Amino acid sequence: MTNTLQESLMSDVTTHGVRVGANAFYLPDESTPEDSEYVFGYRVVILNDSDRTVTLLNRHWDLIDGKGEKRVIDGEGVVGQKPRLGPGEAFKYHSFAVLPTPWGTMEGHYTMRAEDDGDAFEAAIGRFYLTQESVQHTRADQADETKAQPD
């Protein structure tokens, strides 16, 4: 895999001191291409690089398939949680998305609240690609990981 392709499969963005890294992988055992159903897992790490405590309140995703069709996903927290992160603390989770095409993109933001002054702000999630060329995982590979919930 070329470095350019590897870089496009990952994102790493810092906004207001909150660093968000994400990468995706194709799940062939969960996908049914004959039914135009391609399942991609993704991992996200949220690191509080600021000097204040923050809480993740909401998520917003723009999921665009290979045909250019956009689906917006909004909701409270992530994987059923609203993590509170002190300075230097991180929260890691994984989830999945289903596309009707063999590739697409995801990007968005988390709405965060700073504990010290109550200000809400958006922490960007940079664009990353969901593609069959990404590292493929099987059910056996996922056995040791926490159960994912769709975003």
Buried (B, 14 or more C-beta within 10 A) or exposed (E): EEEEEEEBBBBBBBBBBBBBBBBBBBBBEBBEEEEEEBBBBBBBBBBBEBEBBBBBEBBBBBBBBBEEEEBEBEEEBBBEEEBBBEEEEEBEBBBBBBBBBBBBBBBBBBBBBBEEEEEEBBBBBBBBBBBBBBEEBEEEBBEEEEEBEEB
